[in-house]
Amino acid sequence: MRDKLQLRCTTCKEENYIYKKNKSIHPEKLKINKYCWKCNTKTAHEEKKK
């Protein structure tokens, strides 16, 4: 089953993206470089804690 999660910028803590992943196959936390509109650069985005 795929769960929805939010990605949060590591520098400004803004929640920018919604992502889906299968937690049974990939239980580790997701970390992706994405564009942040507030920082105006590409930064690391992490999975938000629930």
Order of alpha helices (4+ residues) and beta strands (2+ residues): beta-beta-beta-beta
